[in-house]
Amino acid sequence: MLFTDPNQIAVVVLVLIVGLVLGLLIAPRGTKWRKRYEEERDAHAAYRTDTDAKIREREALTTNRDAYVRDLEKAKIDLTAANEKLAAENAELRARAV
């Protein structure tokens, strides 16, 4: 069996501890990942700002379009009423002419 002697177990534990300490000393302390995180955070903030601006612009266009459609519908109703009035006057004039 492996590692049956207490000396072997102590050596394995010592090697693991030394490897862990050396790994922590050599590691770049997360600066690479922190830099990537900050770049991603900034890119996301720029994306959100751009998207929010586009949404506000689209909502403004929709509001303007809705107002324009309401104006057109009102004009259509007015023109329809005027057309009916003219049709009635035309029918009255034809009736007089006959």
Number of C-alpha atoms within 10 A of each C-alpha: 4 6 11 8 9 9 10 12 13 12 12 13 12 12 12 12 12 12 12 12 12 11 11 11 10 9 10 10 10 9 10 9 11 11 11 12 12 11 12 12 12 12 12 12 12 12 12 12 12 11 12 12 12 12 12 11 12 12 12 12 12 12 12 12 12 12 12 12 12 12 12 12 12 12 12 12 12 12 12 12 12 12 12 12 12 12 12 12 12 12 12 11 11 10 9 8 7 5
